[in-house]
Amino acid sequence: MNKKIVSIGLIILVIGAALFIVGSYESGLNVQKYTHTEVSLYKKGEYITENMTLKSGYEILIEGGPSNAGLINSKNLSQVNSTNLVKYEYGSKYYEAVGSDKVFGNMPAGTYTYVMFNSTKPSLKYEYAPVSAIEGYGVMVIIGLITGLAGFIILIVGVIKKPKRPQKDIYDIDNLDDLNNIK
């Protein structure tokens, strides 16, 4: 066992674990995430979410809901119907489809409503949060994982590796016993 390498590996492992723990913990606490499932009837066949007031740099996740639906600026709600929704909705420029879910990013600051046209009340979950905070803590967690893994590998190498034995200096004047080895 090489104590020096083991110590270095242990220090790196502890730093990685600390980054991972702090990133995981802080992402749960400091990210101001709003999650809702409430959908209300606006007009016959038209359902809406609560207003979502976003600052610049927020992301919206819509899980579920009917296919005839879209995110609009709340001030346009009274003008939107099932035939002109495309005119008012924030389209594919702003969202990415992930299965049946939609992730809206790069949204300008404002107040938004998700409008759905369906004969029955749709089931929906929607949440929004600042992207920068989510990404920042996510990066911290990833760096913590990588650092912790590197520390663990270095620790194992230190445990397996044998320390170098110091070689005797055959020219050392204090080591006259080894004069026979000089050739």
Buried (B, 14 or more C-beta within 10 A) or exposed (E): EBEEBBEBBBEBBEBBBEBBBBBBEBBEEEBEBBEBEEBEEBEEBBBBBBEBEBEEBBBBBBBBBBEEBBBBBBEBBEEBEEEEBEEBBBEEEBBEEEEEBBBBEEBEEBEBBBBBBBEEEBEBBBBBBBBEBBEBBEEBBEBBBEBBEBBBEBBEBBEEEEEEEEEEEEEEEEEEEEEEEEE
